[in-house]
Amino acid sequence: MKNSIKWSLAAILSTILIAGASCEKSIDDEGGSKYYEYFLSTYQSMDLALETDPEDEQGKICFIQIGSGENVQFFTSPDYPNPSHVTQFLKIAARNGDTDFKRMDNTTSWNSRMALSDNLVSIHITSNADWDETHPAGTPLDDLFKITMNSFTEFIRNGYAFESTSPQPDPVIRGARKIVKPVSELTPNELAIIQRDPLFTVLSTPTLAEEHTLTFTLTNTDGKEYILTKTVKPTRPDWLTENTSF
């Protein structure tokens, strides 16, 4: 069931720049409907890995994604005909407050709602090398990366409804609040229940060292840390300007 997404540059641009448009076709436009007890269909275990878009001619990358590791597991809802790891799913669903959905929903949309199994409180990024004069090795680089992700926290914990329409809910995935901001601005509430495969964009090209071994530290509500590393040559996308709207 592992589905490690490999982002081409075109796919990333399409996702970031187009997904928020009002003309976006909703996934609810496809498939039939069924009755579901739970809002989320699947939780992915915290066996994770960092993935990158294809390198350019200089071996540089602009995007990093948290994808699935080699031993990833999926805990699926008893709403599925042949669910797996149901006991673990029910434990996570109870912790998240997702136990009272109990309504008809679009099947395609429901199948797409897959979250990480842990409730995160923070994501931090560091490097083993000096990035620039104000970001020496080992210091946080959270302000130099922008995250694009979907959060289900608000929708689930507010009784399966949004408290407000700002920022805009994701137009494709029902019940998801689209979060696009520097990693340094993330809140524990936004990170509590997030869709798998969050994407990170490099906001600043390093000026001191070209190659960096990046460390992503994900911390959950129990204080457990998940450490992910990858050696890359990061660079800011050419098309990204200070006025670029995500």
C-alpha positions as CSV (number, residue, x, y, z in Angstrom):
1,M,0.0,0.0,0.0
2,K,3.1,2.2,0.2
3,N,2.7,5.1,-2.2
4,S,5.9,7.1,-2.2
5,I,5.1,10.2,-4.2
6,K,7.8,11.5,-6.5
7,W,7.3,15.1,-7.2
8,S,8.3,16.4,-10.6
9,L,8.7,20.2,-10.8
10,A,5.6,20.5,-13.0
11,A,3.5,18.6,-10.5
12,I,4.8,20.7,-7.6
13,L,4.0,23.9,-9.4
14,S,0.6,22.7,-10.3
15,T,-0.1,21.7,-6.7
16,I,1.2,24.9,-5.1
17,L,0.0,27.5,-7.6
18,I,-3.2,26.1,-8.9
19,A,-4.7,24.0,-6.1
20,G,-6.0,27.1,-4.3
21,A,-7.9,28.5,-7.3
22,S,-11.7,28.7,-7.1
23,C,-12.1,26.8,-10.3
24,E,-10.4,23.8,-8.9
25,K,-12.5,20.6,-9.4
26,S,-13.3,19.0,-6.1
27,I,-12.6,15.3,-5.6
28,D,-16.2,15.2,-4.4
29,D,-17.2,15.5,-8.0
30,E,-16.0,11.9,-8.6
31,G,-17.2,8.5,-7.3
32,G,-20.3,7.5,-5.4
33,S,-21.3,7.8,-1.7
34,K,-21.4,5.5,1.3
35,Y,-22.0,5.7,5.0
36,Y,-18.9,6.1,7.1
37,E,-18.4,5.9,10.9
38,Y,-15.0,7.8,10.7
39,F,-14.0,10.9,8.9
40,L,-10.4,9.8,8.2
41,S,-9.9,6.6,6.3
42,T,-6.3,5.7,7.1
43,Y,-3.4,6.6,9.4
44,Q,0.2,6.1,8.3
45,S,2.8,5.0,10.8
46,M,5.8,7.3,11.6
47,D,8.2,5.3,9.5
48,L,9.2,8.2,7.3
49,A,11.9,9.3,4.9
50,L,12.9,12.5,3.1
51,E,12.4,12.6,-0.6
52,T,13.4,15.2,-3.2
53,D,12.4,16.4,-6.6
54,P,14.8,15.5,-9.5
55,E,18.1,17.4,-9.3
56,D,18.8,20.1,-11.9
57,E,22.0,20.2,-14.0
58,Q,24.0,21.4,-11.1
59,G,22.7,18.7,-8.8
60,K,20.5,21.1,-6.8
61,I,17.0,20.7,-5.5
62,C,14.2,23.1,-4.5
63,F,11.8,20.8,-2.8
64,I,11.9,18.2,0.0
65,Q,9.0,16.0,0.9
66,I,8.4,13.8,4.0
67,G,7.4,10.5,2.4
68,S,7.1,6.9,3.5
69,G,9.9,4.8,4.9
70,E,10.8,1.2,4.0
71,N,8.8,-0.3,6.8
72,V,5.7,1.9,6.7
73,Q,2.4,0.6,8.0
74,F,-1.1,1.8,7.3
75,F,-3.9,1.5,9.9
76,T,-7.2,1.5,8.1
77,S,-10.8,2.2,9.2
78,P,-13.2,-0.6,9.9
79,D,-15.3,1.2,7.2
80,Y,-13.1,-0.6,4.7
81,P,-14.2,-4.1,3.6
82,N,-10.9,-5.6,4.5
83,P,-9.2,-3.2,7.1
84,S,-5.8,-3.7,8.5
85,H,-4.5,-2.9,12.0
86,V,-8.0,-1.9,13.1
87,T,-7.2,-1.8,16.8
88,Q,-4.4,0.7,16.2
89,F,-6.7,2.8,14.0
90,L,-9.5,2.9,16.6
91,K,-7.0,3.9,19.3
92,I,-5.7,6.8,17.1
93,A,-9.2,7.8,16.1
94,A,-10.3,8.0,19.7
95,R,-7.3,10.2,20.6
96,N,-8.1,12.5,17.7
97,G,-11.8,12.8,18.5
98,D,-12.8,11.2,15.2
99,T,-15.4,8.8,16.4
100,D,-18.7,10.4,15.5
101,F,-18.7,11.2,11.8
102,K,-21.5,8.7,11.0
103,R,-22.8,10.1,7.8
104,M,-22.8,9.7,4.0
105,D,-19.7,10.8,2.2
106,N,-18.1,10.7,-1.2
107,T,-16.1,7.5,-1.5
108,T,-13.2,9.0,-3.5
109,S,-12.9,11.9,-1.1
110,W,-13.0,9.6,2.0
111,N,-10.4,7.3,0.5
112,S,-8.0,10.2,0.1
113,R,-8.1,11.4,3.7
114,M,-4.9,9.8,5.1
115,A,-3.2,11.3,8.1
116,L,0.0,10.7,10.0
117,S,-0.5,8.5,13.1
118,D,1.1,10.8,15.6
119,N,-0.1,14.2,16.8
120,L,2.9,16.5,16.2
121,V,3.7,19.7,18.1
122,S,6.7,20.9,16.1
123,I,8.9,20.4,13.0
124,H,12.4,21.9,13.1
125,I,15.1,21.9,10.4
126,T,18.9,22.2,10.8
127,S,22.1,21.7,8.8
128,N,25.5,20.4,9.5
129,A,27.0,23.3,7.5
130,D,26.8,27.1,7.6
131,W,23.9,28.3,5.5
132,D,24.6,32.0,5.6
133,E,26.0,34.6,8.1
134,T,22.9,34.4,10.3
135,H,22.3,30.7,10.1
136,P,25.5,28.9,11.1
137,A,25.6,25.1,11.3
138,G,23.3,23.6,13.9
139,T,21.0,26.6,14.2
140,P,17.3,26.4,13.2
141,L,16.5,26.9,9.5
142,D,12.8,26.9,10.0
143,D,12.4,30.4,8.5
144,L,14.2,29.3,5.3
145,F,11.7,26.6,4.4
146,K,8.0,26.9,3.5
147,I,5.7,24.0,4.2
148,T,2.7,23.1,2.2
149,M,0.4,20.7,3.9
150,N,-3.2,19.8,4.8
151,S,-4.4,19.9,8.4
152,F,-7.5,18.1,9.6
153,T,-7.3,19.3,13.2
154,E,-9.8,22.1,13.1
155,F,-12.4,20.3,11.1
156,I,-12.4,17.2,13.3
157,R,-12.1,18.9,16.7
158,N,-14.8,21.4,15.8
159,G,-17.5,18.7,15.2
160,Y,-16.7,18.2,11.5
161,A,-17.0,21.8,10.6
162,F,-14.7,24.8,10.0
163,E,-14.7,27.6,12.5
164,S,-14.0,30.1,9.7
165,T,-13.3,30.3,6.0
166,S,-9.8,31.9,6.5
167,P,-7.4,30.7,5.5
168,Q,-9.1,28.9,2.7
169,P,-9.9,25.2,3.2
170,D,-8.3,22.9,0.7
171,P,-10.6,22.9,-2.4
172,V,-9.8,19.3,-3.2
173,I,-9.7,17.4,0.1
174,R,-12.8,17.8,2.2
175,G,-12.2,18.9,5.8
176,A,-8.6,19.9,5.2
177,R,-7.3,23.3,6.0
178,K,-4.5,24.2,3.5
179,I,-1.4,25.4,5.4
180,V,1.2,27.3,3.4
181,K,3.7,29.2,5.6
182,P,7.3,29.2,6.8
183,V,8.0,26.3,9.1
184,S,8.9,28.8,11.8
185,E,5.3,29.9,12.0
186,L,3.6,26.5,12.4
187,T,1.5,26.0,15.5
188,P,0.9,22.7,17.5
189,N,-2.8,22.9,16.6
190,E,-2.1,23.0,12.9
191,L,0.3,20.0,13.2
192,A,-1.9,17.8,15.5
193,I,-3.7,15.9,12.7
194,I,-2.0,16.4,9.3
195,Q,-2.2,14.6,6.0
196,R,0.7,12.5,5.0
197,D,3.5,13.8,2.6
198,P,3.9,17.4,3.6
199,L,6.1,19.4,1.2
200,F,8.9,21.9,1.9
201,T,10.1,24.6,-0.4
202,V,13.6,26.2,-0.1
203,L,13.1,29.9,0.4
204,S,16.8,31.0,0.5
205,T,19.8,29.7,-1.5
206,P,22.8,29.0,0.8
207,T,25.6,31.6,0.5
208,L,28.4,29.8,2.4
209,A,28.2,26.0,1.9
210,E,26.7,24.5,-1.2
211,E,26.1,21.0,0.2
212,H,24.1,20.4,3.3
213,T,23.1,17.4,5.4
214,L,19.6,18.5,6.5
215,T,18.0,17.2,9.6
216,F,14.3,17.3,10.1
217,T,13.1,16.8,13.7
218,L,9.4,16.0,14.2
219,T,8.2,16.0,17.8
220,N,4.9,14.5,19.0
221,T,2.8,15.4,22.0
222,D,4.6,12.8,24.1
223,G,7.9,14.4,23.4
224,K,9.1,11.6,21.1
225,E,11.3,12.8,18.3
226,Y,11.6,11.4,14.7
227,I,14.9,12.3,13.1
228,L,15.1,12.4,9.3
229,T,18.3,13.3,7.4
230,K,19.3,13.8,3.7
231,T,22.3,15.3,2.0
232,V,21.3,17.8,-0.7
233,K,22.4,20.9,-2.5
234,P,19.4,23.2,-1.8
235,T,18.5,26.3,-3.9
236,R,15.6,28.7,-4.0
237,P,13.3,28.1,-7.1
238,D,14.0,30.7,-9.9
239,W,10.3,31.4,-10.2
240,L,9.8,32.1,-6.5
241,T,9.8,35.9,-5.7
242,E,8.9,37.8,-2.6
243,N,5.5,38.5,-4.1
244,T,4.8,34.9,-5.2
245,S,1.3,33.8,-4.0
246,F,1.1,30.2,-2.9
